[in-house]
Amino acid sequence: MEIGFSVSSGASANGVPGLITMLKTLTLDADSFYASDGPGTVIGAIGNRQPRSALSIWQDDGSFAVDEDGNLLVGDQAFEEGEVSVTIVETLPEAANSPRRTTFTLTVLAPITSALNFSISRNSQYIGQVI
């Protein structure tokens, strides 16, 4: 388990003398999404962050976003099947190692077909029981 504080003489953080806040490596509770997911779709919750810290996307090109609840979202850019990386920046002014970047590699899955065709030709024969 990683602890979010380290001891140092004379310094203070969070109102406790001798403690310096340290940002930890962020986590993401999902590592894939569909190429057909629209803007604003939640990919996963970002965890392991310090209270009051701010999250943002490093070198933001609109592909991803972070909401106020700490979720990673699909942005405005289209994706193709494969892998893509996103770097999330956590910032907390009183933290000794702020800002801290964490990079995630995500798998973009093939798009989900928007509609299934259940049409059956007029000449088809059926065996089975209708309930």
C-alpha positions in Angstrom: 0.0 0.0 0.0 1.3 3.4 -0.9 1.1 6.2 1.8 0.3 9.7 0.6 2.6 11.5 3.1 6.3 11.6 4.0 8.1 13.1 7.0 10.3 16.1 6.8 11.5 18.4 9.5 10.2 21.9 9.6 7.7 21.4 6.7 3.9 21.2 7.1 1.0 20.1 5.0 -2.7 19.6 5.8 -2.1 21.6 9.0 0.2 18.8 10.5 3.8 19.9 11.2 6.4 17.5 9.7 4.1 16.0 7.0 4.4 16.7 3.3 1.6 15.6 1.0 2.8 13.3 -1.8 0.7 12.5 -4.9 0.4 8.8 -5.6 0.2 6.9 -8.9 -3.4 7.2 -10.2 -5.5 4.2 -11.1 -8.2 3.7 -13.6 -10.9 1.0 -13.0 -11.4 0.2 -16.7 -8.9 -0.1 -19.6 -11.1 -0.3 -22.7 -14.0 1.3 -24.5 -15.7 1.0 -27.8 -14.9 3.0 -30.9 -18.6 3.7 -31.2 -18.8 5.3 -27.8 -20.0 8.9 -28.1 -18.5 12.0 -26.4 -19.1 12.0 -22.7 -19.2 8.2 -22.3 -17.5 7.2 -19.0 -14.5 5.0 -19.6 -13.7 4.5 -16.0 -13.2 6.1 -12.5 -9.9 7.6 -11.7 -8.7 6.5 -8.3 -5.9 6.9 -5.8 -6.1 10.7 -5.9 -5.6 13.1 -3.0 -8.6 15.1 -1.7 -8.9 18.6 -3.2 -6.5 17.8 -6.1 -7.4 18.8 -9.7 -7.3 16.4 -12.6 -6.6 17.3 -16.2 -5.5 15.7 -19.5 -1.9 16.2 -20.5 -1.5 17.7 -24.0 -5.2 17.7 -24.4 -6.3 17.3 -28.1 -10.0 16.7 -27.2 -9.8 12.9 -27.4 -10.5 12.6 -23.7 -11.9 14.6 -20.8 -12.2 14.3 -17.0 -15.4 15.2 -15.3 -16.0 16.8 -11.8 -16.5 13.3 -10.3 -13.0 12.1 -11.4 -14.1 9.9 -14.3 -12.2 9.6 -17.6 -14.6 10.3 -20.5 -14.5 9.8 -24.2 -13.9 13.2 -25.8 -14.8 14.7 -29.2 -12.3 12.8 -31.4 -13.2 9.6 -33.3 -11.3 6.5 -32.4 -10.3 3.4 -34.4 -9.8 -0.1 -33.1 -6.5 -0.6 -31.4 -4.5 0.9 -28.5 -4.3 4.5 -27.4 -2.6 6.3 -24.5 -3.8 9.1 -22.3 -1.9 10.9 -19.6 -3.7 12.3 -16.6 -2.2 15.1 -14.6 -3.0 15.5 -10.9 -2.2 18.9 -9.4 -2.2 19.8 -5.7 -0.3 23.0 -4.8 0.8 21.8 -1.4 2.1 18.4 -2.7 5.9 18.0 -2.9 5.6 16.1 -6.2 2.9 18.2 -7.9 2.0 18.1 -10.7 2.2 14.3 -11.2 1.5 12.6 -14.5 0.1 9.0 -14.9 -0.1 7.4 -18.3 -2.7 4.8 -19.2 -2.8 2.5 -22.2 -6.4 1.8 -23.3 -7.8 -0.6 -25.7 -10.3 0.7 -28.3 -12.7 -2.1 -29.1 -14.4 -2.6 -32.4 -17.6 -0.5 -32.7 -20.8 -2.0 -31.6 -23.3 -2.5 -34.5 -26.0 0.1 -34.0 -28.8 -2.2 -35.2 -29.3 -5.9 -35.7 -31.3 -7.2 -38.6 -33.7 -9.9 -37.6 -35.6 -10.1 -40.9 -36.4 -13.5 -42.2 -37.1 -14.4 -45.8 -40.7 -15.2 -46.7 -39.7 -18.7 -47.9 -37.9 -19.7 -44.7 -39.1 -22.7 -42.7 -39.1 -22.8 -38.9 -38.9 -25.7 -36.5 -39.6 -24.9 -32.9 -42.1 -24.0 -30.4 -43.7 -20.5 -30.0 -44.3 -19.5 -26.4 
